[in-house]
Amino acid sequence: MDQIDKNIAANLKRIRKSKKMSLDILARKTGVSKSMLGQIERGESIPTISTIAKITNGINISFEELLYPPTASVLVIDNDKLPIVRYKEGTYQMHSFFPGEKRGKFEVFELKIEPGGDCESLSEETDNCEYIIIVQGVLTLKTTEGIYEVSAGHAVKIASSGSYCYQNSGGSQLILYIFASHGSCWQ
């Protein structure tokens, strides 16, 4: 049994139990026999693509939810070990708390901008949204609509359909947390 098969077995059992379904109910919803589902959950049978499709369609989950390794219910992030996503020496550095995952619809970043530094908008895609929390300093946000000064303790929501720039016009380091959502901003 390889890792994907182990993932499918563990995920199918976890998802079925989280939805409070017996194997009988799962079989009715998916069109896959109860005995086959039991064998898959125990890792005794490797499901075909067709069987995986029946399962995911029957209980309305994505292929990824069944195939990817199960994740822990709690994940502690070590700030010292975060990957640097963007960096411009003496100007800014950006870390990714939660990099975009195939299953995720958002990413979380920490952006530190030195005095006098700036950083262009994160997203190159349209129809995304960024939620920005100013932790330290004063953000000068330059957009096509205008210039906004936002101080620590405040937040900003911006559609990433146009170009904009994060700028630190103050005398101390600016720290922002940015939640980038992949999907329509104003729904």
C-alpha positions in Angstrom: 0.0 0.0 0.0 1.5 3.3 -1.0 1.0 6.7 0.6 -2.0 7.8 -1.6 -3.8 4.5 -0.7 -3.1 5.2 3.0 -4.4 8.7 2.6 -7.6 7.5 0.9 -8.2 4.9 3.6 -7.7 7.4 6.5 -9.5 10.3 4.9 -12.5 8.2 3.9 -13.0 6.8 7.4 -12.5 10.3 9.0 -14.9 12.0 6.6 -17.5 9.3 6.9 -17.4 9.6 10.7 -17.4 13.4 10.7 -20.6 13.2 8.6 -22.0 10.7 11.1 -22.5 8.1 8.3 -22.5 4.4 8.6 -21.0 2.3 5.8 -24.6 1.5 4.8 -25.5 5.2 4.4 -22.2 5.8 2.6 -22.9 3.0 0.2 -26.4 4.3 -0.6 -25.0 7.9 -1.2 -22.1 6.8 -3.4 -23.3 3.7 -5.2 -20.2 1.8 -4.0 -20.9 -1.4 -2.1 -20.6 -1.5 1.7 -18.0 -4.3 1.5 -15.9 -2.3 -1.0 -16.0 0.8 1.2 -15.0 -1.2 4.2 -12.1 -2.7 2.3 -11.0 0.8 1.2 -11.1 2.2 4.7 -9.1 -0.8 6.1 -6.5 -0.4 3.3 -7.3 -3.8 1.9 -8.5 -2.5 -1.5 -7.2 0.2 -3.8 -10.1 2.1 -5.3 -10.2 2.9 -9.1 -10.6 6.4 -10.4 -14.2 5.6 -11.1 -14.8 4.5 -7.5 -13.1 7.6 -6.2 -15.3 9.7 -8.4 -18.4 7.9 -7.1 -17.3 8.6 -3.5 -16.4 12.2 -4.0 -19.6 13.0 -5.9 -21.8 11.0 -3.6 -20.7 12.8 -0.4 -19.9 16.1 -2.1 -16.2 16.4 -1.4 -13.2 17.2 -3.6 -10.7 14.7 -4.9 -8.1 16.5 -2.8 -9.9 15.9 0.4 -9.7 12.2 -0.3 -6.2 12.0 -1.7 -4.0 14.4 0.3 -2.5 13.5 3.6 -4.9 14.0 6.6 -4.1 17.2 8.5 -3.9 17.7 12.2 -6.8 19.6 13.8 -4.2 22.0 15.3 -1.1 23.4 13.5 1.3 25.6 15.4 3.3 27.9 13.2 6.9 28.7 14.3 7.4 32.3 13.2 11.2 31.8 13.0 10.8 29.0 10.4 8.4 30.7 8.1 9.5 30.7 4.4 10.4 34.1 2.9 8.0 34.6 0.0 9.3 38.0 -1.2 12.3 40.0 -0.2 14.0 43.2 -1.2 17.1 43.9 0.9 16.8 46.9 3.2 13.2 47.5 2.1 10.8 44.7 3.0 10.4 41.0 3.6 7.3 38.8 3.5 6.7 35.5 5.2 3.8 33.1 4.5 2.0 31.8 7.5 -0.3 29.6 5.4 0.9 29.3 1.8 -1.7 28.8 -0.8 -2.7 25.2 -0.7 -4.7 23.3 -3.3 -7.4 22.9 -0.8 -7.3 26.4 0.5 -9.0 29.5 -0.8 -6.8 32.0 1.1 -3.2 32.7 2.0 -1.9 34.5 5.1 1.2 36.6 5.0 3.3 38.8 7.4 4.8 41.8 5.6 7.5 43.9 7.3 8.4 47.1 5.5 11.4 49.2 6.7 11.1 53.0 6.9 11.0 54.5 3.4 10.4 51.1 1.8 7.5 49.9 -0.3 6.0 46.7 -1.7 3.8 46.3 -4.8 0.5 44.5 -4.6 0.6 40.8 -3.9 -1.9 39.4 -6.3 -1.6 39.3 -10.0 -5.0 37.8 -10.4 -8.2 39.8 -10.6 -11.2 39.1 -8.5 -9.2 38.4 -5.4 -9.4 40.3 -2.1 -6.9 41.3 0.6 -7.8 41.9 4.2 -4.9 43.8 5.8 -4.4 44.3 9.5 -1.9 46.9 10.6 0.0 45.6 13.6 2.8 48.2 13.9 3.4 51.6 12.2 1.4 53.5 9.7 0.5 52.0 6.3 0.4 54.4 3.3 -1.7 52.5 0.8 -1.5 54.0 -2.7 -4.2 52.9 -5.1 -5.7 54.1 -8.4 -8.5 55.6 -6.3 -6.3 57.5 -3.9 -3.9 57.4 -1.0 -4.9 56.1 2.4 -3.0 56.4 5.7 -3.9 53.6 8.1 -2.4 53.2 11.5 -1.8 50.3 13.8 -4.9 48.7 15.2 -6.9 49.3 12.1 -7.7 47.2 9.0 -8.3 47.6 5.3 -10.1 45.5 2.7 -9.0 45.9 -0.9 -10.0 44.3 -4.2 -6.9 43.2 -6.1 -8.3 44.1 -9.4 -6.1 47.2 -9.8 -2.5 47.9 -9.0 -1.6 49.3 -5.6 1.4 49.7 -3.3 2.1 49.3 0.4 4.4 52.0 1.6 6.1 52.8 4.9 6.4 56.6 5.2 7.0 56.5 8.9 10.2 56.3 11.0 9.8 52.7 12.3 9.2 49.3 10.8 5.7 48.7 9.5 4.2 45.3 10.1 1.1 44.0 8.3 -0.8 40.8 8.3 -2.4 40.1 5.0 -5.2 37.6 4.4 -5.4 37.1 0.6 -8.7 35.5 -0.4 -9.1 33.8 -3.7 -12.6 34.8 -4.9 -14.9 37.7 -5.3 -14.1 40.5 -2.9 -17.4 42.3 -2.5 -20.0 39.4 -2.2 
